[in-house]
Amino acid sequence: MKSYDVLVVDDSIFMRKIISDFISEDASFRVVATAKNGREAIELVKKLKPHVVTMDIEMPEMNGLDALKIIMKEQPTPVIMLSSLTQDGARETITALERGAVDFVGKPSGSISLDLHKVKAMLLEKLHMAVKTNIAKFAARPSGTLSPMKNSPAAGLPSSGLQQRRQEAPPSPVFPATDPQTSGKVTQLVAIGTSTGGPRALHQVMSNMPPNFPAPVVIVQHMPPNFTKSLAQRLNSVSPLTVVEAEDGMVLKNGTAYIAPGGYHMMVARNGPGAYRIYINKDEPRGGHRPSVDVLFESLLPLKELKRHIVIMTGMGADGAKGMRALRQAGAVTTIAESEETCIVYGMPRAAVELDGVMHVVPQQDIAAKLAQAVVT
């Protein structure tokens, strides 16, 4: 069995010991060193070249965010952040994910010696995922910037009707300079599902959406409570669209994006001619997820009067694949899977492609332009 080397970074001796012990319980991993601050972490990453790093955020001399930025630039390595569950911790975590961290594990509140054991399984699961990513190819690509349009290969396509030739990404159309929130009924809707690597991918897509976008956008990002609010705030600061964390009963408006709140399923239902509302609930997790992409997508199946544009981006597992296939069969105008070449984890998009739910495979940097083109065709 292959053993993966792990560097543990935390300013607390106790935490370094506990985390190291947890990791060592899995024969797949070997803790090769520990560091007490970001500066030590950078040097050890260069010297030891570990397969994966666990990184605390708040540390003396150099914090985890600054260390992460340098590691991604000088020695790209998969990093799992250890995050406080406070509001400040959530904002810092979103920043870390945008800077290249693969994922994070929230430090529980309360007695640290007791509560940390609750996250051991999650930590090991995310370490197993992290060592399968090819982080180097993403580190050099700045988040939130649209690369020049170019011929992009439709990577990983099966022979199920998807174009396998190289095709040029569409130019982004310019919409009329009117307020989309007050200009007419909702006739189209974009729905996006994503997981691991999603915050970085969403930053890329949402920051490059055109102004006055004539449709609402509903988004499921696998993420715990509190973190989705910080994600919405961050995306709102970089996107031409208004981005909010969804609340029960919200009326969908064109030009607004709604992030499913962590810990809740989100659905869309008709609320009169051309009017739609969001509903959230705490029904049982679907496939281990709440919010679930499939739950959102399935809620759109009866809404056949809408032009529905469906997107699945980077993430582990298969959440959303069945829902996308059902929507394609039910007349969705557009179904898009992020291409393997730009996914942090090519799991959810792969599952959607294999189920024949996908019409277009598109690199992350071209998804916004593809959606902009789709809503006017």
LUMVEXSE-755193 format. One record per atom (N, C-alpha, C): x, y, z; residue in three letters. Coordinates in steps of 0.05 Angstrom, whole numbers, padded with zeros to 5 digits, always signed. Each point is the difference from the previous one (the first is absolute). Layout:
% LUMVEXSE-755193
XYZala
...
% end
This chain:
% LUMVEXSE-755193
+00017-00024+00000met
-00017+00024+00000met
+00018+00025+00000met
-00007+00019-00018lys
+00015+00025-00001lys
-00005+00017+00024lys
+00021+00011+00011ser
-00002+00018+00023ser
+00005+00029-00009ser
-00017+00018+00009tyr
+00002+00028-00008tyr
+00011+00017+00023tyr
+00019+00017-00006asp
+00013+00017+00020asp
-00017+00025+00006asp
-00003+00005+00026val
-00016+00023+00009val
+00016+00018+00018val
-00002+00026-00005leu
+00012+00020+00018leu
-00023+00013+00016leu
+00003+00000+00026val
-00021+00012+00018val
+00010+00027+00010val
-00016+00020-00004val
+00008+00028+00007val
-00021+00011+00019val
+00009+00006+00025asp
-00017+00013+00020asp
+00017+00011+00022asp
-00007+00023+00011asp
+00016+00013+00020asp
-00003-00013+00028asp
-00020-00017+00003ser
-00005-00014+00025ser
+00013-00027+00001ser
+00017-00004+00020ile
+00013-00027+00003ile
-00021-00022+00003ile
-00021+00006+00016phe
-00021-00019+00004phe
-00014-00007-00026phe
-00006+00020-00016met
-00014-00005-00025met
+00018-00015-00020met
+00025+00007-00001arg
+00018-00015-00017arg
+00001-00030+00007arg
+00000-00005+00026lys
+00001-00028+00009lys
-00027-00015-00006lys
-00022+00014+00005ile
-00026-00013-00005ile
-00004-00006-00029ile
+00006+00020-00017ile
-00004-00003-00029ile
+00018-00021-00011ile
+00025+00000+00010ser
+00020-00020-00009ser
-00009-00028+00007ser
-00011-00003+00024asp
-00010-00026+00009asp
-00023-00010-00017asp
-00018+00019-00005phe
-00023-00008-00017phe
+00009-00009-00027phe
+00018+00015-00012ile
+00009-00007-00027ile
+00015-00027+00000ile
+00016-00004+00021ser
+00016-00025+00001ser
-00017-00025+00004ser
-00025+00003+00008glu
-00018-00023+00003glu
-00007-00012-00027glu
+00003+00016-00021asp
-00005-00010-00027asp
+00026-00008-00013asp
+00003-00026-00007ala
+00025-00010-00011ala
+00007+00013-00027ala
-00018+00014-00012ser
+00005+00013-00026ser
+00018+00025+00004ser
+00002+00010+00025phe
+00014+00025+00004phe
+00022-00002+00020phe
+00021+00016-00004arg
+00022+00002+00018arg
+00007+00029+00006arg
-00001+00008+00025val
+00007+00027+00007val
+00030+00003-00001val
+00011+00014-00019val
+00029+00002-00003val
+00012+00023+00016val
-00016+00020+00007ala
+00010+00022+00016ala
-00024+00017+00010ala
+00006+00017+00019thr
-00020+00020+00009thr
+00014+00027+00000thr
-00017+00021-00001ala
+00010+00028+00000ala
-00018+00016+00018ala
+00011+00021+00012lys
-00015+00016+00019lys
-00009+00027-00011lys
+00008+00006-00025asn
-00009+00024-00012asn
+00003-00002-00031asn
-00010+00020-00014gly
+00001-00001-00029gly
+00027+00001-00012gly
+00018+00015+00013arg
+00028+00002-00010arg
+00014-00027+00000arg
-00003-00015+00023glu
+00011-00027+00001glu
-00013-00018-00021glu
-00026+00003-00003ala
-00014-00017-00019ala
+00011+00004-00029ala
+00005+00024-00008ile
+00010+00005-00027ile
+00027-00014-00004ile
+00018+00002+00020glu
+00026-00012-00002glu
-00002-00030-00001glu
-00017-00012+00016leu
-00003-00029+00001leu
-00013-00011-00025leu
-00019+00015-00012val
-00012-00008-00025val
+00021-00001-00022val
+00017+00020-00001lys
+00022+00000-00020lys
+00019-00023+00004lys
+00007-00005+00026lys
+00020-00020+00006lys
-00011-00029-00003lys
-00024-00005+00011leu
-00010-00027+00002leu
-00019-00008-00023leu
-00012+00020-00013lys
-00019-00004-00021lys
-00021-00021+00008lys
-00015+00006+00021pro
-00022-00018+00009pro
-00022-00002-00021pro
-00015-00021+00001his
-00023-00003-00018his
-00023+00018+00007his
-00002+00007+00026val
-00023+00016+00009val
+00008+00014+00026val
-00012+00023+00005val
+00005+00016+00024val
-00027+00006+00014val
+00000-00003+00027thr
-00022+00011+00016thr
+00010+00026+00012thr
-00016+00022-00003met
+00010+00026+00007met
-00020+00015+00017met
+00008+00009+00024asp
-00016+00018+00016asp
+00001+00027-00012asp
-00020+00017+00006ile
-00001+00027-00012ile
+00014+00020+00018ile
-00008+00001+00026glu
+00012+00019+00018glu
+00025-00010+00013glu
+00023+00011-00007met
+00026-00008+00011met
+00018+00025+00002met
+00019+00000+00019pro
+00019+00022+00003pro
+00021+00000-00023pro
+00013+00022-00003glu
+00022+00004-00020glu
-00011+00001-00028glu
-00013-00021-00009met
-00014+00000-00025met
-00024-00018+00001met
-00024+00012-00007asn
-00024-00016+00002asn
-00004-00019-00023asn
-00020-00017+00002gly
-00004-00020-00020gly
-00008+00011-00028gly
-00014+00022+00000leu
-00008+00012-00026leu
+00025+00010-00016leu
+00018+00013+00014asp
+00024+00010-00014asp
+00018-00023-00008asp
+00002-00020+00017ala
+00016-00024-00007ala
-00012-00014-00024ala
-00026-00003+00000leu
-00013-00013-00022leu
+00005+00013-00027leu
-00001+00027+00000lys
+00005+00015-00024lys
+00028-00005-00011lys
+00019-00001+00017ile
+00028-00005-00008ile
+00004-00029-00009ile
-00012-00019+00014ile
+00003-00028-00007ile
-00012-00005-00028ile
-00024+00012-00005met
-00013-00004-00026met
+00017+00012-00023met
+00015+00021+00007lys
+00017+00013-00021lys
+00026-00015-00004lys
+00013-00009+00022glu
+00027-00010-00002glu
+00002-00031+00000glu
-00018-00014+00014gln
+00000-00029+00001gln
-00029-00010+00002gln
-00016+00002-00021pro
-00028-00007+00002pro
-00004-00028+00013pro
-00016+00000+00021thr
-00005-00024+00016thr
-00028+00000+00010thr
-00014-00023-00001pro
-00028+00000+00011pro
+00000+00008+00030pro
-00017+00018+00007val
-00001+00010+00028val
-00029-00002+00010val
-00003-00012+00024ile
-00026+00000+00014ile
+00003+00020+00023ile
-00018+00019+00001met
+00000+00021+00021met
-00015-00010+00024met
+00010+00008+00024leu
-00015-00005+00024leu
-00012+00027+00008leu
-00026+00002+00001ser
-00014+00026+00002ser
-00017+00002+00025ser
+00000+00023+00012ser
-00018+00007+00022ser
-00028+00001-00011ser
-00020-00007+00016leu
-00028+00001-00009leu
-00012+00028+00005leu
+00016+00019+00007thr
-00011+00028+00004thr
-00004+00013-00027thr
-00013+00023+00001gln
-00005+00015-00025gln
+00027+00009-00012gln
+00018+00009+00017asp
+00027+00008-00010asp
+00014-00024-00012asp
-00003-00023+00013gly
+00013-00025-00011gly
-00012-00008-00026gly
-00026+00004-00004ala
-00012-00006-00025ala
+00010+00017-00023ala
+00003+00026+00006arg
+00010+00019-00021arg
+00028-00008-00008arg
+00017-00006+00020glu
+00027-00008-00006glu
+00002-00026-00015glu
-00019-00018+00006thr
+00000-00025-00015thr
-00007+00004-00029thr
-00020+00017-00006ile
-00007+00006-00028ile
+00024+00011-00014ile
+00015+00018+00013thr
+00024+00011-00012thr
+00021-00022-00006thr
+00003-00019+00019ala
+00019-00022-00003ala
-00008-00017-00024ala
-00026-00006-00003leu
-00009-00016-00023leu
+00005+00014-00026leu
-00004+00026-00001glu
+00006+00016-00024glu
+00030+00000-00006glu
+00017-00002+00020arg
+00029+00001-00004arg
+00011-00027-00007arg
-00017-00021+00000gly
+00010-00026-00009gly
-00002-00023+00019gly
-00010+00005+00025ala
-00005-00022+00018ala
-00020-00019-00013ala
+00005-00026+00003val
-00018-00020-00012val
-00027-00001+00015val
+00002+00001+00027asp
-00025-00002+00016asp
+00007+00009+00028asp
-00019-00003+00019phe
+00005+00008+00027phe
-00015-00019+00019phe
+00009+00000+00025val
-00014-00014+00022val
-00005+00021+00021val
-00025+00003+00009gly
-00006+00020+00020gly
+00007-00011+00028gly
+00014+00017+00015lys
+00005-00007+00028lys
-00025+00004+00016lys
-00010-00020+00013pro
-00025+00003+00016pro
+00005+00019+00024pro
-00022+00012+00009ser
+00001+00016+00025ser
-00001-00018+00024ser
+00003+00012+00023gly
-00002-00016+00024gly
+00027-00012+00008gly
-00001-00022+00015ser
+00024-00013+00010ser
+00016-00011-00023ser
+00023+00011-00006ile
+00015-00008-00023ile
+00009-00029+00001ile
+00006-00009+00025ser
+00010-00028+00003ser
-00021-00020-00006ser
-00026+00008+00003leu
-00022-00018-00006leu
-00010+00004-00028leu
-00005+00025-00008asp
-00013+00006-00025asp
+00017-00007-00024asp
+00026+00002+00002leu
+00016-00004-00023leu
-00002-00029-00010leu
-00006-00019+00018his
-00003-00027-00008his
-00024-00004-00020his
-00019+00019+00002lys
-00023-00002-00018lys
+00007+00005-00029lys
+00022+00013-00005val
+00007+00007-00027val
+00022-00018-00012val
+00008-00021+00016lys
+00022-00017-00010lys
-00008-00014-00026lys
-00024-00011-00002ala
-00008-00013-00024ala
+00000+00019-00024ala
-00010+00024+00005met
-00001+00020-00022met
+00028+00008-00009met
+00018+00003+00020leu
+00028+00007-00007leu
+00013-00022-00018leu
-00004-00025+00008leu
+00012-00022-00015leu
-00013-00002-00028leu
-00026+00004-00001glu
-00013-00001-00026glu
+00011+00021-00019glu
+00004+00024+00011lys
+00009+00022-00017lys
+00030-00003-00007lys
+00015-00012+00017leu
+00028-00006-00007leu
+00001-00020-00023leu
-00017-00020+00001his
-00001-00020-00022his
-00007+00014-00027his
-00019+00019+00002met
-00007+00014-00024met
+00022+00018-00010met
+00014+00013+00019ala
+00020+00020-00007ala
+00023-00012-00015ala
+00009-00024+00008val
+00023-00012-00014val
-00006-00009-00028val
-00026+00000-00008lys
-00007-00007-00027lys
-00002+00024-00018lys
+00003+00024+00010thr
-00003+00024-00016thr
+00027+00007-00012thr
-00001+00012-00023asn
+00024+00011-00013asn
+00000+00030+00004asn
+00008+00008+00023ile
-00002+00029+00007ile
+00018+00018-00016ile
+00022-00011-00010ala
+00020+00017-00014ala
-00012+00015-00024ala
-00018-00013-00014lys
-00011+00012-00024lys
-00019+00023+00006lys
-00009+00002+00025phe
-00018+00022+00007phe
+00014+00023+00014phe
+00023-00006+00012ala
+00013+00021+00016ala
+00008+00024-00017ala
+00008-00004-00025ala
+00009+00021-00016ala
-00023+00016-00013ala
-00025-00010+00003arg
-00022+00014-00013arg
-00014+00017+00021arg
+00001+00026-00001pro
-00012+00017+00020pro
-00030-00003+00000pro
-00011+00000+00024ser
-00029-00003+00003ser
-00014+00026-00007ser
-00023-00003-00012gly
-00017+00023-00005gly
+00009+00016-00025gly
+00018-00010-00016thr
+00007+00014-00025thr
-00007-00017-00023thr
-00011+00012-00020leu
-00008-00015-00024leu
+00023+00000-00020leu
+00010-00024-00006ser
+00022-00002-00019ser
-00011+00007-00028ser
+00018+00008-00018pro
-00009+00006-00027pro
-00015-00024-00012pro
-00021+00006-00015met
-00015-00021-00013met
+00018-00015-00020met
-00001-00026+00001lys
+00018-00016-00017lys
-00014-00025-00007lys
+00012-00015-00019asn
-00011-00026-00006asn
+00004-00019+00023asn
-00022-00011+00010ser
+00001-00017+00024ser
-00009-00028-00007ser
+00016-00020+00008pro
-00008-00028-00006pro
-00023-00009+00018pro
-00018-00014-00011ala
-00021-00012+00017ala
+00011-00026+00011ala
+00013+00003+00023ala
+00016-00022+00011ala
-00018-00022+00012ala
+00009-00024-00004gly
-00013-00023+00014gly
-00028-00007-00010gly
-00007+00006-00024leu
-00027-00004-00009leu
-00003-00029-00010leu
-00023-00012+00007pro
-00006-00027-00011pro
-00012+00004-00028pro
-00005-00022-00013ser
-00012+00002-00027ser
-00030-00001+00001ser
-00012+00018+00017ser
-00029+00000+00004ser
-00012+00025-00011ser
+00009+00010-00023gly
-00012+00023-00013gly
+00013+00026+00007gly
+00019+00001+00018leu
+00014+00024+00007leu
+00022+00006-00021leu
+00003+00025-00007gln
+00020+00007-00020gln
+00028-00006+00012gln
+00017-00013-00015gln
+00027-00006+00009gln
+00021+00017-00014gln
-00009+00017-00019arg
+00019+00017-00014arg
+00006+00025+00017arg
+00022+00013-00006arg
+00006+00025+00013arg
-00019+00021-00009arg
-00009+00017+00018gln
-00019+00020-00007gln
+00006+00026+00015gln
-00006+00022-00013glu
+00007+00026+00011glu
-00021+00008+00020glu
+00009+00010+00024ala
-00019+00010+00020ala
-00015+00024-00011ala
-00026+00002+00008pro
-00016+00021-00011pro
+00007+00027+00012pro
-00002+00022-00015pro
+00003+00026+00011pro
-00023+00007+00019pro
+00005+00015+00021ser
-00021+00007+00018ser
-00017+00023-00011ser
-00026-00004-00002pro
-00017+00021-00011pro
-00003+00023+00020pro
-00008+00023-00010val
-00005+00023+00017val
-00030+00003+00003val
-00010+00001+00024phe
-00028+00002+00005phe
-00008+00030+00003phe
-00025+00006-00005pro
-00009+00028+00003pro
+00005+00011+00027pro
+00006+00026+00002ala
+00008+00013+00025ala
-00026+00007+00016ala
-00015-00021+00007thr
-00023+00004+00017thr
+00003-00017+00025thr
-00015+00006+00020asp
+00001-00015+00025asp
-00014-00026-00004asp
+00014-00023-00001pro
-00013-00025-00005pro
-00019-00008+00022pro
+00003+00010+00024gln
-00017-00007+00022gln
-00028+00011-00003gln
-00003+00022-00015thr
-00026+00012-00003thr
-00010-00001-00029thr
+00014-00014-00017ser
-00007+00000-00028ser
-00013-00026-00009ser
-00026-00003+00007gly
-00015-00023-00010gly
+00000-00025+00017gly
-00013-00020-00010lys
-00003-00025+00014lys
+00025-00017-00002lys
+00001-00020+00017val
+00022-00020-00002val
-00008-00020-00021val
+00015-00002-00021thr
-00006-00019-00021thr
+00023-00021-00004thr
+00023+00006+00012gln
+00023-00018-00001gln
+00012-00003+00027gln
+00015-00022+00005leu
+00013-00004+00025leu
+00025-00016-00004leu
+00021+00008+00015val
+00025-00015+00000val
+00003-00014+00027val
+00007-00025+00000ala
+00005-00015+00025ala
+00027-00013-00001ala
+00016+00004+00021ile
+00028-00009+00001ile
+00003-00018+00025ile
+00014-00022-00004gly
+00007-00017+00022gly
+00030-00005+00001gly
+00012+00001+00024thr
+00029-00004+00002thr
+00007-00009+00028thr
+00025-00009+00003ser
+00009-00010+00027ser
+00029+00007+00003ser
+00018-00019+00003thr
+00028+00005+00005thr
+00012+00016-00023thr
+00012+00023+00007gly
+00011+00018-00020gly
-00021+00020-00009gly
-00024-00002+00010gly
-00022+00017-00009gly
+00003+00030+00006gly
+00009+00008+00024pro
+00003+00029+00004pro
+00018+00014-00020pro
+00022-00013-00007arg
+00018+00011-00019arg
-00013+00001-00028arg
-00014-00022-00007ala
-00014-00001-00026ala
-00022+00020-00001ala
-00015+00003+00021leu
-00022+00020+00001leu
+00010+00028-00002leu
+00023+00005+00013his
+00013+00027-00003his
+00006+00005-00029his
+00011-00019-00014gln
+00006+00003-00028gln
-00025+00006-00017gln
-00021-00017+00004val
-00024+00003-00016val
-00015+00025+00007val
-00005+00005+00025met
-00017+00022+00008met
+00013+00027-00005met
+00026+00002+00002ser
+00013+00026-00005ser
+00000+00007-00029ser
-00005-00020-00017asn
+00000+00005-00029asn
-00027-00001-00013asn
-00021-00001+00016met
-00027+00002-00011met
-00005+00028-00010met
-00015+00004-00021pro
-00004+00026-00010pro
-00020+00016+00017pro
+00002+00027+00000pro
-00019+00016+00015pro
-00028-00003-00013pro
-00021+00006+00016asn
-00027-00001-00010asn
-00008-00028-00009asn
+00010-00021+00013phe
-00005-00027-00009phe
-00030-00006+00004phe
-00014-00008-00022pro
-00029-00001+00001pro
-00012-00026+00010pro
+00011-00011+00022ala
-00010-00024+00012ala
+00011-00002+00028ala
-00015-00013+00018pro
+00011-00006+00027pro
+00019-00024-00002pro
+00018-00002+00020val
+00019-00022+00002val
-00003-00013+00028val
-00005-00026+00001val
-00002-00014+00025val
+00024-00019+00002val
+00013+00000+00023ile
+00026-00014+00003ile
-00001-00018+00025ile
+00008-00025-00003val
+00006-00017+00022val
+00030-00005+00001val
+00013+00008+00022gln
+00028-00006+00005gln
+00000-00016+00026gln
+00012-00024-00001his
+00001-00016+00025his
+00018+00014+00020his
-00013+00009+00022met
+00015+00016+00019met
-00017+00002+00026met
+00012+00000+00023pro
-00015+00001+00025pro
-00012+00027+00005pro
-00019+00002+00020pro
-00012+00026+00007pro
+00022+00020+00007pro
-00007+00026-00004asn
+00017+00022+00006asn
+00019+00006-00024asn
+00013-00021-00010phe
+00019+00004-00022phe
-00014+00009-00026phe
-00025-00010-00004thr
-00014+00009-00025thr
-00007+00029+00001thr
-00005+00012+00023lys
-00005+00028+00002lys
+00025+00016-00008lys
+00023-00009+00010ser
+00025+00014-00007ser
+00006-00004-00029ser
-00006-00023-00011leu
+00004-00005-00029leu
-00018+00020-00016leu
-00025+00002+00008ala
-00018+00019-00015ala
+00010+00028+00002ala
+00010+00009+00023gln
+00010+00027+00003gln
+00024+00004-00018gln
+00018-00020-00001arg
+00024+00003-00016arg
-00007+00001-00029arg
-00018-00017-00010leu
-00008+00000-00028leu
-00014+00025-00007leu
-00016+00011+00018asn
-00014+00025-00005asn
+00019+00023-00004asn
+00024-00002+00013ser
+00019+00022-00002ser
+00016-00001-00027ser
-00002-00022-00014val
+00016-00003-00025val
-00017-00003-00025val
-00026-00004+00004ser
-00018-00006-00023ser
-00017+00023-00008ser
-00004+00004-00026pro
-00019+00020-00009pro
-00029-00006+00009pro
-00006-00025+00007leu
-00026-00008+00010leu
-00001+00005+00030leu
-00024+00003+00010thr
-00004+00000+00029thr
+00000-00029+00010thr
+00016-00006+00020val
+00003-00028+00010val
-00008+00000+00030val
-00018-00017+00007val
-00010-00002+00028val
-00002-00029+00009val
+00001-00004+00026glu
-00007-00026+00011glu
-00030-00002+00000glu
-00010-00022-00011ala
-00029-00003-00003ala
-00014-00002+00027ala
-00025+00010+00001glu
-00017-00003+00023glu
-00027-00011-00009glu
-00013-00013+00018asp
-00026-00013-00007asp
-00020+00022-00009asp
-00013-00005-00023gly
-00020+00018-00009gly
+00010+00022-00018gly
+00026+00003-00005met
+00010+00021-00017met
-00012-00003-00028met
-00007+00022-00012val
-00010+00001-00028val
+00024+00003-00018val
+00002-00018-00020leu
+00022+00002-00019leu
-00001+00025-00017leu
+00023+00013-00003lys
+00002+00024-00017lys
+00022-00004-00020lys
-00005+00010-00024asn
+00020-00001-00021asn
+00024+00016+00010asn
+00024-00009-00008gly
+00024+00014+00008gly
+00009-00004+00028gly
-00012-00020+00014thr
+00008-00006+00028thr
+00007-00030+00002thr
+00021-00006+00015ala
+00008-00027+00005ala
-00006-00007+00029ala
-00009-00025+00005tyr
-00008-00009+00026tyr
+00016-00025+00008tyr
+00015+00002+00022ile
+00016-00022+00010ile
-00016-00016+00020ile
-00003-00026-00004ala
-00014-00016+00020ala
+00014+00001+00027ala
-00015+00006+00022pro
+00013+00002+00026pro
+00010-00027+00009pro
+00024-00001+00013gly
+00011-00025+00010gly
-00019-00013+00019gly
-00003-00026-00003gly
-00017-00016+00018gly
-00029-00001-00008gly
-00007+00013-00023tyr
-00028+00000-00010tyr
-00001-00008-00029tyr
-00020-00015-00007his
-00006-00004-00028his
-00014+00025-00011his
+00005+00006-00026met
-00013+00022-00013met
-00015-00010-00024met
-00025+00010-00004met
-00017-00007-00022met
-00012+00025-00012met
-00010-00002-00025val
-00013+00022-00013val
-00028-00009-00007val
-00020+00017+00004ala
-00028-00007-00007ala
-00014+00024-00012ala
-00020-00006-00017arg
-00015+00021-00013arg
-00017+00015+00020arg
-00002+00026-00004asn
-00015+00017+00018asn
-00018+00019-00015asn
-00012-00010-00022gly
-00016+00017-00017gly
+00013+00003-00027gly
-00014+00012-00019pro
+00011+00003-00028pro
+00026+00016+00000pro
+00022-00013-00009gly
+00025+00014-00001gly
+00013+00006+00027gly
-00010-00013+00021ala
+00011+00006+00027ala
+00007-00027+00013ala
+00023+00001+00014tyr
+00010-00024+00013tyr
+00012+00006+00027tyr
-00002-00018+00018arg
+00010+00004+00027arg
+00020-00022+00007arg
+00017+00006+00020ile
+00019-00019+00011ile
-00012-00012+00025ile
+00003-00026+00004tyr
-00009-00013+00024tyr
+00024-00016+00011tyr
+00004+00001+00026ile
+00022-00015+00012ile
-00012-00018+00022ile
+00014-00022+00004asn
-00009-00019+00021asn
+00023-00016+00011asn
-00005-00014+00022lys
+00020-00017+00012lys
-00007-00029-00003lys
-00011-00008-00023asp
-00005-00028-00005asp
+00027-00015+00001asp
-00003-00027+00001glu
+00024-00016+00002glu
+00021+00006-00022glu
+00025-00002+00006pro
+00021+00004-00020pro
-00004-00019-00024pro
+00007+00008-00023arg
-00002-00016-00024arg
+00029-00008-00008arg
+00006-00025+00001gly
+00027-00009-00007gly
+00020+00012+00019gly
-00008+00005+00025gly
+00018+00012+00019gly
+00002+00030-00001gly
-00016+00013-00017his
+00003+00029-00004his
-00026+00014+00007his
+00003+00022+00014arg
-00021+00019+00005arg
+00012+00028+00003arg
+00000+00016-00020pro
-00018-00001-00024pro
+00010-00021-00020pro
-00019-00009-00016ser
+00005-00019-00021ser
-00006+00012-00027ser
+00018-00004-00019val
-00004+00010-00027val
-00024-00015-00013val
-00002-00026+00004asp
-00022-00015-00012asp
-00027+00011+00010asp
-00002+00007+00026val
-00025+00010+00010val
-00008+00026-00014val
+00019+00018-00004leu
-00005+00025-00015leu
-00008-00006-00029leu
+00016-00016-00013phe
-00006-00006-00028phe
-00027-00013-00004phe
-00007-00019+00018glu
-00026-00014-00003glu
-00023+00019+00004glu
+00004+00021+00017ser
-00022+00019+00004ser
-00006+00016-00025ser
+00019+00001-00019leu
-00004+00015-00025leu
-00015-00017-00021leu
-00003-00026+00004leu
-00012-00017-00020leu
-00028+00009-00008leu
-00018+00008+00018pro
-00027+00008-00008pro
-00001+00027-00014pro
+00021+00015+00001leu
+00000+00028-00010leu
+00007+00001-00029leu
-00015-00014-00016lys
+00006-00003-00029lys
-00004+00026-00016lys
-00015+00019+00012glu
-00004+00025-00014glu
+00026+00018+00001glu
+00018-00007+00018leu
+00025+00015+00002leu
+00021-00012-00020leu
+00016+00018-00011lys
+00024-00009-00014lys
+00021-00006+00021lys
+00007-00025+00005arg
+00017-00008+00022arg
+00029-00005-00011arg
+00019+00012+00014his
+00028-00003-00008his
+00015-00012+00025his
+00011-00024-00003ile
+00009-00015+00023ile
+00031-00005-00002ile
+00014+00004+00022val
+00029-00002+00000val
+00009-00017+00024val
+00019-00019-00006ile
+00013-00014+00022ile
+00030+00005-00003ile
+00012+00008+00023met
+00028+00006+00000met
+00015-00018+00020met
+00025+00005+00004thr
+00018-00016+00016thr
-00012-00011+00026thr
+00007-00025+00006gly
-00009-00011+00025gly
+00002-00030+00001gly
+00002-00011+00024met
+00001-00029+00003met
-00028-00012-00002met
-00001-00026-00007gly
-00025-00014+00000gly
-00016+00004-00025gly
-00027-00003+00003ala
-00018+00001-00023ala
-00024+00017+00005ala
+00000+00016+00021asp
-00024+00017+00005asp
-00006+00018-00024asp
-00025+00000-00008gly
-00009+00016-00022gly
-00001-00014-00027gly
+00014-00022-00003ala
+00001-00014-00026ala
-00027-00010-00008ala
-00014-00014+00018lys
-00026-00010-00007lys
-00020+00022-00005lys
+00002+00021+00016gly
-00018+00023-00004gly
+00005+00014-00027gly
+00025+00002-00008met
+00006+00012-00026met
-00010-00017-00022met
+00003-00026+00001arg
-00010-00017-00021arg
-00030+00003-00002arg
-00014+00000+00023ala
-00029+00003+00000ala
-00009+00026-00013ala
+00015+00022+00006leu
-00007+00026-00011leu
+00005+00000-00030leu
+00022-00012-00009arg
+00005-00001-00029arg
-00023-00015-00013arg
-00009-00022+00011gln
-00022-00015-00011gln
-00026+00015+00001gln
-00002+00019+00019ala
-00025+00016+00004ala
+00001+00026-00015ala
+00020+00003-00018gly
+00000+00023-00017gly
+00017+00024+00008gly
+00019-00004+00018ala
+00018+00022+00007ala
+00014+00010-00025ala
+00003+00026-00002val
+00012+00012-00024val
+00030-00005-00002val
+00013+00001+00024thr
+00030-00002+00001thr
+00007-00018+00024thr
+00018-00019-00004thr
+00013-00014+00023thr
+00030+00001-00005thr
+00014+00009+00020ile
+00029+00005-00002ile
+00015-00015+00022ile
+00021-00014-00007ala
+00018-00011+00020ala
+00027+00013-00003ala
+00013+00007+00022glu
+00027+00011-00001glu
+00019-00022-00010glu
+00019+00008-00017ser
+00018-00019-00012ser
+00020-00010+00021ser
+00010-00024-00006glu
+00020-00012+00019glu
+00025+00017+00002glu
+00007+00014-00021glu
+00025+00015+00000glu
+00000+00023+00021glu
-00023+00009+00008thr
-00001+00022+00020thr
-00012-00008+00027thr
-00009-00024+00003cys
-00012-00009+00025cys
+00021-00006+00021cys
-00004+00010+00024ile
+00017-00009+00023ile
-00005-00030+00004ile
-00026-00008+00000val
-00007-00029+00001val
-00020-00005-00021val
+00007-00017-00019tyr
-00018-00007-00023tyr
-00018-00023+00008tyr
-00018+00005+00020gly
-00018-00021+00009gly
-00028+00005-00009gly
-00013+00021+00010met
-00027+00007-00007met
-00004+00004-00030met
+00018+00016-00013pro
-00003+00003-00029pro
+00003-00027-00015pro
+00019-00016+00008arg
+00004-00026-00013arg
-00025-00017+00002arg
-00012+00000+00024ala
-00025-00016+00004ala
-00022+00009-00018ala
-00003+00027-00003ala
-00020+00011-00018ala
+00005-00008-00029ala
+00025+00002-00008val
+00006-00008-00028val
-00006-00029-00005val
+00008-00017+00019glu
-00004-00029-00003glu
-00029-00008+00000glu
-00017+00016+00013leu
-00029-00005+00000leu
-00014+00012-00025leu
+00016+00012-00017asp
-00011+00013-00024asp
-00019+00023+00006asp
+00007+00015+00021gly
-00016+00024+00007gly
+00011+00025-00011gly
+00023-00001-00014val
+00015+00024-00007val
-00001+00006-00030val
-00007+00025-00006met
+00001+00009-00028met
+00027+00012-00008met
+00012+00014+00020his
+00025+00015-00006his
+00020-00004+00023his
+00025-00006-00007val
+00022-00002+00020val
+00017+00025-00005val
+00003+00016+00021val
+00011+00027-00003val
+00021+00005+00021val
+00023+00011-00007pro
+00020+00008+00020pro
-00012+00021+00019pro
+00010+00000+00025gln
-00011+00018+00020gln
+00000+00029-00009gln
+00021+00009-00013gln
+00002+00028-00007gln
-00019+00009-00022gln
-00013-00020-00013asp
-00018+00007-00022asp
-00029-00004+00007asp
-00006-00010+00024ile
-00028-00006+00008ile
-00017+00025+00000ile
+00010+00022+00011ala
-00016+00024+00002ala
-00009+00009-00028ala
+00019+00000-00019ala
-00006+00009-00027ala
-00020-00019-00013ala
+00003-00026+00005lys
-00019-00020-00011lys
-00028+00005+00010lys
-00002+00006+00026leu
-00027+00005+00012leu
-00012+00026-00012leu
+00017+00020-00003ala
-00010+00026-00011ala
-00010-00004-00028ala
+00013-00017-00016gln
-00009-00005-00027gln
-00026-00016+00001gln
-00002-00019+00019ala
-00023-00018+00001ala
-00026+00014+00006ala
+00001+00020+00018val
-00025+00013+00008val
-00011+00018-00022val
+00015+00005-00021val
-00011+00017-00021val
-00007-00016-00025val
+00005-00026+00000thr
-00006-00017-00024thr
-00027-00012+00003thr
% end
